[in-house]
Amino acid sequence: MAIIKCPECGHQISDKAPVCPSCGVEIAGKIIKCPYCGEIYFKNEIVCPHCHKAIDDNAERSENPQQKHTDKAVEDISSNNITTVSNTNNTALTETTKGNGGNNDDKDKKNNRATIIASVIIALIVLGTCLYFYKNAETDKEQEEYEFAMRSDDPTVLQTYLNNFKSAPKEHIDSITAHLERLYKQDQDWTNAVISGSKIALTDYLDTHPDSPYRQEALEKIDSIDWAQSVKLNTADAYQMYVDAHSDGAHYEEAMIALKKIKSSEVSVDERLTISGIFHDFFVCINSKDENNLTANVSEYINFLGKQNATKNDIVSFMHKLYKADVANMVWSIPGSYDIQKKEIGDEQYEYDTTFMANQKVRKTDGTEVVDTYRINAKVDPDGKITELAMTRIVE
């Protein structure tokens, strides 16, 4: 047994091994050693792959002792003839081996060249495929980052896109650049609005940049400005304006409390007009002796001229008593303003204590005129009905 190199893979193995443990090729009985160069190769090969020589009969005999003994006997009988034939055969075999070796060498070179070309082609295809998928991946990534940047209001995100994708499509770069410039302009406008501290500047900013990331902050600043103005004025109208403009404002509840407090004591213009209209109509009806409308604004039961629970009929009777037999005409007028005190008697239900001066001009049948002045004290309930009325004549 000898240690040899596997003709297939070069692995060190025994020449008696059935197969090579490295590459799996058959070994025992399938290999031969070249008698010329000592190369181990497979028996099915015509010539030695190393020296390109074919094995002659002498080489075969050297490998077979029985054949060697027979050949020796024949050689003794006719050594000359055998030598001649042997030389002739060796020459022919050598020439044949040389011819076959040359052809195999050319064939091997062609095979090697074809293999190299095929390998190069395959490598180029693989490289091209990799480049294709890499390019597609880069394009997809660029598109994804572009869409993300266009949706962002963060200048850092947009600038990062421009830094990372300098070879992106021109339309993408132009869009990102324009978007970035708008954000810078928006930030500058916001800084100017904040520095100004005025409601007008903040409102103009929101009109110019309705989708600004600072929108909520701007609204909060406007809310704060309006609230400060309401507190400064401290009127029902001021608080009402704040409530109407900021239904979800930070000071809405405070405004409602302040508004309710003021309303419970402050008589608005509308309330003042309503109260003055009630008494104006009352005295106009006395002037015209209009029984039907005289008690239109009078409660069912009234404290009238000191009489508790007086009825509307009591008021009509009072009117007729004013028109004595010698009275030709009567005119009641209210020359001055009303002093109205407001009092809350229920949830947003108010009673109005009213004081005012009224002049009574009476023209008698004899042509004379008498003018008297009265102080009127009255109360009006939340429904706009007179519940009390007292008259005191002013003596000069």
Secondary structure, DSSP 8 states (H G I E B T S, - for coil): --EEE-TTT--EEETT-SB-TTT--B-TTTEEE-TTT--EEETTSSS-TTT-----HHHHHHH-HHHHHHHHHHHHHSHHHHHHHHHHHHHHHHHHHHHHHHHHHHHHHHHHHHHHHHHHHHHHHHHHHHHHHHHHHHHHHHHHHHHHHHH---HHHHHHHHHH-TTS-HHHHHHHHHHHHHHHHHHHHHHHHHHH--HHHHHHHHHH-TT-TTHHHHHHHHHHHHHHHHHHH--HHHHHHHHHH-TT-TTHHHHHHHHHHHHTT---HHHHHHHHHHHHHHHHHHHTT-HHHHTTTEEEEEEETTEEEE-HHHHHHHHHHHS-TTEEEEEEE--S--EEEEEEEETTEEEEEEEEEEEEEEEETTS-EEEEEEEEEEEE-TTS-EEEEEEEEE--
